[in-house]
């Protein structure tokens, strides 16, 4: 059976930095020169994360206008593939690379990952449906599973968000547990949750762990100051603004990422 980066963590906390890109070609707000600027930024940010001891990075489109379907413009796919290829050439092979074309372009993201040898993608809605500013997002796990198998991408991990920035759901233990179990059954390799409220965040992780032996990744909300508390029960985290010094979309600050990772590694030794 194929193994992904979320298998056999054995107490390791998997920390992934978010790389926020400029609007891509094929989107209304793209400007000539963006591709070169965002490629250079992605390389700088990933090098900073790598130097700081962070486990990997998720390249994430920030296009303002998004399709609500599992499809996108060819230029967006090509641009993401080019950027990911350049990044991979600048960091070590142990540094994990993920690609997410928003809002919920799962199959295009899998295609980029397969083409460039990336390690994972993040799914806003692998299961269920959700409302978004861009229209109703209808999950299609069969389409994702068929395409993943078609391109032999089983080793490309999929994180399925069930509660967090994009879900907009009220907390309900039984619903969350069922969603987590369904997501894992339908192809997810890890579950993503996040609440700004500490107690709710912790309860989410514990409830999902109670439902099954599922890797749980925090979708945000961690900082240098709180990472040890928030990661106590979770298996890892996606970290964006904290590594950017509170400046969302800004440059990764290597010293902050390094200090964060020291706290995380201390936590691993304690547990």
NUGUVEX-637285 format. One record per residue (C-alpha): residue number from 1; x, y, z. Coordinates in Angstrom, 1 decimal. Layout:
N
REC; seq; xx; yy; zz
REC; NUM; X; Y; Z
...
***
This chain:
271
REC; seq; xx; yy; zz
REC; 1; 0.0; 0.0; 0.0
REC; 2; 1.2; 3.5; -0.9
REC; 3; 2.6; 5.6; 2.0
REC; 4; 2.3; 9.3; 2.3
REC; 5; 4.1; 11.9; 4.4
REC; 6; 1.3; 11.5; 7.0
REC; 7; 1.9; 7.8; 7.7
REC; 8; 4.0; 6.5; 10.6
REC; 9; 4.7; 9.9; 12.2
REC; 10; 5.4; 8.1; 15.5
REC; 11; 5.2; 11.2; 17.7
REC; 12; 6.8; 13.6; 15.2
REC; 13; 4.9; 16.9; 14.7
REC; 14; 4.8; 17.6; 11.0
REC; 15; 5.1; 21.4; 10.5
REC; 16; 4.3; 22.9; 7.1
REC; 17; 4.8; 26.5; 6.2
REC; 18; 2.2; 28.3; 3.9
REC; 19; 3.6; 30.1; 0.9
REC; 20; 1.0; 32.7; -0.2
REC; 21; 1.5; 33.5; -3.9
REC; 22; 0.4; 36.5; -6.0
REC; 23; -2.5; 36.2; -8.4
REC; 24; -1.7; 33.6; -11.1
REC; 25; -1.9; 33.8; -14.9
REC; 26; -5.4; 33.0; -16.0
REC; 27; -7.0; 35.0; -13.2
REC; 28; -8.5; 38.5; -13.4
REC; 29; -6.0; 40.2; -11.1
REC; 30; -2.9; 38.8; -12.7
REC; 31; -0.3; 41.4; -13.7
REC; 32; 2.6; 41.0; -16.0
REC; 33; 5.6; 40.3; -13.9
REC; 34; 3.7; 38.5; -11.1
REC; 35; 5.0; 35.1; -12.2
REC; 36; 8.6; 36.1; -11.8
REC; 37; 8.0; 37.9; -8.5
REC; 38; 6.0; 35.1; -6.9
REC; 39; 8.6; 32.4; -8.1
REC; 40; 11.4; 34.4; -6.5
REC; 41; 9.4; 34.8; -3.3
REC; 42; 8.4; 31.1; -3.1
REC; 43; 12.1; 30.1; -3.4
REC; 44; 13.2; 32.6; -0.8
REC; 45; 10.4; 31.6; 1.6
REC; 46; 11.0; 27.9; 1.2
REC; 47; 14.8; 28.3; 1.7
REC; 48; 14.1; 30.2; 4.9
REC; 49; 11.7; 27.4; 6.1
REC; 50; 14.2; 24.7; 5.1
REC; 51; 17.1; 26.5; 6.9
REC; 52; 14.9; 26.9; 10.0
REC; 53; 14.2; 23.1; 10.2
REC; 54; 10.6; 23.3; 9.1
REC; 55; 9.4; 20.0; 7.5
REC; 56; 7.9; 21.5; 4.3
REC; 57; 5.8; 24.1; 2.5
REC; 58; 2.4; 24.3; 0.9
REC; 59; 2.3; 26.5; -2.2
REC; 60; -1.1; 28.2; -2.1
REC; 61; -2.7; 30.3; -4.8
REC; 62; -4.1; 33.7; -3.6
REC; 63; -6.1; 34.8; -6.6
REC; 64; -9.1; 36.6; -4.9
REC; 65; -11.4; 35.3; -7.6
REC; 66; -11.8; 31.5; -7.6
REC; 67; -13.8; 28.8; -9.3
REC; 68; -16.2; 26.9; -7.1
REC; 69; -15.7; 23.7; -9.1
REC; 70; -12.9; 21.1; -9.2
REC; 71; -11.5; 22.7; -12.4
REC; 72; -9.4; 25.7; -13.3
REC; 73; -7.6; 27.6; -16.1
REC; 74; -4.8; 25.8; -17.8
REC; 75; -2.4; 28.8; -17.1
REC; 76; -2.9; 28.5; -13.4
REC; 77; -2.0; 24.8; -13.5
REC; 78; 1.1; 25.4; -15.6
REC; 79; 2.2; 28.3; -13.4
REC; 80; 1.9; 26.3; -10.2
REC; 81; 3.9; 23.5; -11.8
REC; 82; 6.6; 25.8; -12.9
REC; 83; 6.9; 27.4; -9.4
REC; 84; 6.9; 24.1; -7.6
REC; 85; 9.6; 22.8; -9.9
REC; 86; 11.8; 25.8; -9.3
REC; 87; 11.3; 25.5; -5.5
REC; 88; 12.1; 21.7; -5.5
REC; 89; 15.4; 22.5; -7.3
REC; 90; 16.5; 24.9; -4.5
REC; 91; 15.8; 22.8; -1.3
REC; 92; 16.8; 19.4; -0.1
REC; 93; 14.9; 16.2; -1.0
REC; 94; 13.7; 15.7; 2.5
REC; 95; 11.8; 19.1; 2.4
REC; 96; 8.2; 18.3; 1.6
REC; 97; 6.4; 20.3; -1.0
REC; 98; 2.6; 20.6; -1.3
REC; 99; 0.4; 22.4; -3.9
REC; 100; -3.1; 23.8; -3.4
REC; 101; -5.0; 25.5; -6.2
REC; 102; -7.9; 27.2; -4.5
REC; 103; -10.9; 27.1; -4.0
REC; 104; -11.3; 23.4; -4.2
REC; 105; -9.3; 22.4; -7.4
REC; 106; -8.3; 19.0; -6.1
REC; 107; -7.7; 17.2; -9.3
REC; 108; -5.6; 20.0; -10.9
REC; 109; -3.6; 20.2; -7.7
REC; 110; -3.0; 16.4; -7.8
REC; 111; -1.9; 16.8; -11.4
REC; 112; 0.7; 19.4; -10.5
REC; 113; 1.9; 17.3; -7.6
REC; 114; 2.3; 14.3; -9.8
REC; 115; 4.1; 16.2; -12.6
REC; 116; 6.7; 17.9; -10.3
REC; 117; 7.1; 15.1; -7.7
REC; 118; 5.4; 17.1; -4.9
REC; 119; 4.3; 15.3; -1.7
REC; 120; 0.8; 16.4; -0.8
REC; 121; -2.2; 18.6; -1.4
REC; 122; -4.9; 20.2; 0.7
REC; 123; -8.6; 19.7; 0.0
REC; 124; -11.1; 22.4; 1.1
REC; 125; -14.0; 20.1; 0.5
REC; 126; -13.2; 16.4; -0.2
REC; 127; -16.5; 15.5; 1.3
REC; 128; -19.8; 17.3; 2.0
REC; 129; -20.6; 20.6; 0.5
REC; 130; -20.0; 24.2; 1.7
REC; 131; -20.9; 27.7; 0.8
REC; 132; -18.3; 30.1; -0.4
REC; 133; -18.2; 33.7; -1.8
REC; 134; -17.7; 32.0; -5.2
REC; 135; -20.8; 29.8; -5.1
REC; 136; -21.7; 26.5; -3.6
REC; 137; -18.8; 24.1; -3.4
REC; 138; -19.9; 20.6; -4.1
REC; 139; -17.5; 17.8; -3.1
REC; 140; -16.9; 15.0; -5.5
REC; 141; -14.8; 12.3; -3.8
REC; 142; -15.4; 9.8; -6.6
REC; 143; -13.9; 12.2; -9.2
REC; 144; -10.9; 12.8; -6.9
REC; 145; -10.4; 9.1; -6.2
REC; 146; -10.7; 8.1; -9.9
REC; 147; -8.3; 10.8; -11.1
REC; 148; -5.8; 10.1; -8.3
REC; 149; -5.8; 6.4; -9.3
REC; 150; -5.7; 7.2; -13.0
REC; 151; -2.4; 9.2; -12.6
REC; 152; -1.0; 6.8; -10.0
REC; 153; -0.9; 9.5; -7.3
REC; 154; -1.7; 7.4; -4.3
REC; 155; 1.6; 8.5; -2.6
REC; 156; 0.5; 12.1; -2.8
REC; 157; -1.1; 12.8; 0.5
REC; 158; -4.4; 14.6; 0.8
REC; 159; -5.4; 16.7; 3.8
REC; 160; -9.1; 17.0; 4.1
REC; 161; -10.4; 20.1; 5.9
REC; 162; -13.5; 19.3; 8.1
REC; 163; -13.6; 22.4; 10.4
REC; 164; -11.7; 25.6; 9.9
REC; 165; -11.2; 28.7; 7.9
REC; 166; -13.2; 27.6; 4.9
REC; 167; -15.8; 25.2; 6.4
REC; 168; -18.0; 27.7; 8.2
REC; 169; -19.7; 25.0; 10.3
REC; 170; -21.1; 25.0; 13.8
REC; 171; -19.3; 22.7; 16.1
REC; 172; -21.0; 19.3; 16.6
REC; 173; -19.0; 16.4; 17.9
REC; 174; -20.9; 13.6; 16.2
REC; 175; -20.9; 15.5; 12.9
REC; 176; -17.2; 16.2; 13.0
REC; 177; -16.4; 12.6; 14.0
REC; 178; -18.5; 11.3; 11.1
REC; 179; -17.0; 13.7; 8.6
REC; 180; -13.4; 12.7; 9.7
REC; 181; -14.2; 9.0; 9.3
REC; 182; -15.9; 9.6; 6.0
REC; 183; -13.0; 11.7; 4.7
REC; 184; -10.5; 9.0; 5.6
REC; 185; -12.6; 6.3; 4.1
REC; 186; -12.9; 8.3; 0.9
REC; 187; -9.2; 9.0; 0.3
REC; 188; -7.9; 11.5; 2.8
REC; 189; -4.6; 10.8; 4.5
REC; 190; -5.0; 13.4; 7.2
REC; 191; -7.8; 15.5; 8.7
REC; 192; -7.5; 19.3; 9.1
REC; 193; -9.2; 21.3; 11.8
REC; 194; -8.8; 24.7; 13.3
REC; 195; -10.5; 27.0; 15.8
REC; 196; -9.2; 30.3; 17.1
REC; 197; -10.7; 29.3; 20.5
REC; 198; -8.1; 27.2; 22.3
REC; 199; -10.6; 24.9; 24.1
REC; 200; -12.6; 24.2; 20.9
REC; 201; -9.4; 23.6; 19.0
REC; 202; -8.2; 21.0; 21.5
REC; 203; -11.7; 19.4; 21.7
REC; 204; -11.7; 19.0; 17.9
REC; 205; -8.4; 17.1; 17.9
REC; 206; -9.4; 14.9; 20.8
REC; 207; -12.9; 14.1; 19.4
REC; 208; -11.4; 13.1; 16.0
REC; 209; -8.7; 11.0; 17.7
REC; 210; -11.5; 9.3; 19.6
REC; 211; -13.3; 8.4; 16.3
REC; 212; -10.2; 6.7; 14.8
REC; 213; -6.4; 6.6; 14.5
REC; 214; -6.4; 9.6; 12.1
REC; 215; -3.5; 12.0; 11.6
REC; 216; -4.9; 15.5; 12.6
REC; 217; -3.3; 18.6; 11.3
REC; 218; -4.1; 22.1; 12.6
REC; 219; -5.1; 24.4; 9.8
REC; 220; -3.8; 27.5; 11.5
REC; 221; -4.0; 29.4; 14.8
REC; 222; -0.5; 28.4; 16.1
REC; 223; 2.1; 30.9; 17.0
REC; 224; 5.6; 30.9; 18.5
REC; 225; 4.0; 31.6; 21.9
REC; 226; 1.2; 28.9; 21.8
REC; 227; 2.5; 26.2; 19.5
REC; 228; 3.5; 23.8; 22.3
REC; 229; 0.0; 24.0; 23.9
REC; 230; -1.9; 23.8; 20.6
REC; 231; 0.1; 20.9; 19.2
REC; 232; 0.1; 18.7; 22.3
REC; 233; -2.6; 16.4; 20.8
REC; 234; -2.3; 17.2; 17.1
REC; 235; 0.1; 15.6; 14.7
REC; 236; 1.1; 18.7; 12.9
REC; 237; 0.2; 22.2; 11.7
REC; 238; 0.0; 24.4; 8.7
REC; 239; 1.7; 27.7; 9.6
REC; 240; 1.2; 30.9; 7.7
REC; 241; 1.0; 34.3; 9.4
REC; 242; 3.1; 33.2; 12.4
REC; 243; 6.1; 32.6; 10.1
REC; 244; 5.4; 35.9; 8.3
REC; 245; 5.7; 37.9; 11.5
REC; 246; 2.0; 38.6; 11.6
REC; 247; 2.1; 40.1; 8.1
REC; 248; -0.2; 37.8; 6.1
REC; 249; 1.3; 37.2; 2.6
REC; 250; 4.6; 38.7; 3.6
REC; 251; 8.1; 37.1; 3.6
REC; 252; 8.8; 34.1; 5.9
REC; 253; 11.1; 35.3; 8.7
REC; 254; 13.7; 32.6; 9.2
REC; 255; 14.4; 33.5; 12.9
REC; 256; 10.8; 33.1; 13.9
REC; 257; 10.4; 29.8; 12.1
REC; 258; 13.6; 28.5; 13.7
REC; 259; 12.4; 29.5; 17.2
REC; 260; 9.0; 27.9; 16.5
REC; 261; 10.6; 24.7; 15.5
REC; 262; 12.8; 24.6; 18.6
REC; 263; 9.6; 24.8; 20.7
REC; 264; 8.0; 22.0; 18.6
REC; 265; 11.0; 19.7; 19.0
REC; 266; 11.0; 20.3; 22.7
REC; 267; 7.4; 19.3; 22.8
REC; 268; 8.1; 16.1; 20.9
REC; 269; 10.8; 15.1; 23.5
REC; 270; 8.3; 15.8; 26.4
REC; 271; 5.6; 13.5; 25.0
***
